[in-house]
Amino acid sequence: MKTIWKYKVRVDDCVCVGLPKGYKILKFGKQNGNYYIWALVDTMIDVGFYNFSVVGTGNNITDKFLKDHKYVDTWIENDGPFVWHLFKEI
């Protein structure tokens, strides 16, 4: 069955998230003080583990990082100066 689930993530260099294979990321954002990935998933499919990185605007990004990661989404803080960018390890 397909549904939308949310997965709590840390603002960190590497975050491992268990998602059903074939997932589709819909949004990366903040709710009630926590950061989440919202994804369209099929609950009948086995879970795989995937690495994501959350990078702040102004932080250094290496060519190797860009080769090994795919951009997913950006979250702009409404209550502070930070902007976060979500990347998935490929």
C-alpha positions as CSV (number, residue, x, y, z in Angstrom):
1,M,0.0,0.0,0.0
2,K,1.4,3.4,-0.9
3,T,1.3,6.2,1.7
4,I,3.2,9.2,2.9
5,W,5.4,8.7,5.9
6,K,7.7,11.1,7.7
7,Y,11.2,10.2,9.0
8,K,13.0,12.2,11.7
9,V,16.5,13.3,10.7
10,R,19.3,15.1,12.5
11,V,21.1,18.1,10.9
12,D,24.4,16.3,10.5
13,D,27.0,15.3,8.0
14,C,25.7,11.7,7.7
15,V,22.2,10.5,8.6
16,C,21.1,6.9,7.9
17,V,17.4,6.5,7.3
18,G,15.4,3.2,6.9
19,L,13.0,3.6,4.0
20,P,11.1,1.1,1.9
21,K,12.9,0.5,-1.4
22,G,11.5,2.6,-4.3
23,Y,10.7,5.5,-2.0
24,K,10.2,9.0,-3.4
25,I,11.3,12.0,-1.2
26,L,8.5,14.7,-1.3
27,K,9.9,17.3,1.2
28,F,12.6,18.0,3.7
29,G,11.6,20.4,6.4
30,K,10.9,21.2,10.1
31,Q,7.9,20.5,12.2
32,N,7.5,21.2,15.9
33,G,11.3,21.9,16.3
34,N,12.4,18.7,14.6
35,Y,13.6,18.0,11.0
36,Y,11.9,15.4,8.8
37,I,12.0,13.8,5.4
38,W,8.5,13.2,4.0
39,A,8.4,10.3,1.5
40,L,6.0,8.4,-0.6
41,V,6.5,4.8,0.3
42,D,5.0,1.4,-0.4
43,T,4.6,-0.3,3.0
44,M,4.6,-3.7,1.4
45,I,8.2,-3.4,0.2
46,D,11.3,-4.3,2.3
47,V,13.1,-1.5,4.0
48,G,16.6,-0.4,2.9
49,F,19.0,1.9,4.6
50,Y,20.1,5.1,2.9
51,N,22.6,7.8,3.8
52,F,21.7,11.4,3.6
53,S,23.7,14.6,4.5
54,V,22.3,17.9,5.7
55,V,24.6,20.8,4.7
56,G,24.2,24.4,5.8
57,T,24.6,27.3,3.5
58,G,28.2,28.6,3.5
59,N,29.7,25.2,4.6
60,N,32.4,23.8,2.4
61,I,31.5,21.1,-0.1
62,T,34.2,19.1,-1.8
63,D,34.1,17.9,-5.4
64,K,34.1,14.3,-4.1
65,F,31.0,15.1,-2.0
66,L,29.2,16.4,-5.1
67,K,30.3,13.3,-7.1
68,D,29.0,11.0,-4.4
69,H,25.7,12.8,-3.5
70,K,22.6,14.0,-5.2
71,Y,20.7,17.1,-4.2
72,V,17.2,16.5,-2.8
73,D,15.7,19.6,-1.2
74,T,16.3,22.8,0.7
75,W,14.7,24.0,4.0
76,I,14.8,27.7,4.9
77,E,14.4,28.4,8.6
78,N,11.5,30.8,9.3
79,D,12.7,31.5,12.9
80,G,16.4,31.8,12.4
81,P,19.3,32.6,10.0
82,F,19.9,29.0,8.8
83,V,19.2,27.4,5.4
84,W,19.7,23.6,5.2
85,H,20.3,21.5,2.1
86,L,19.5,17.8,2.0
87,F,21.7,15.5,-0.2
88,K,21.4,11.7,-0.7
89,E,24.5,9.5,-1.0
90,I,24.5,7.7,-4.4
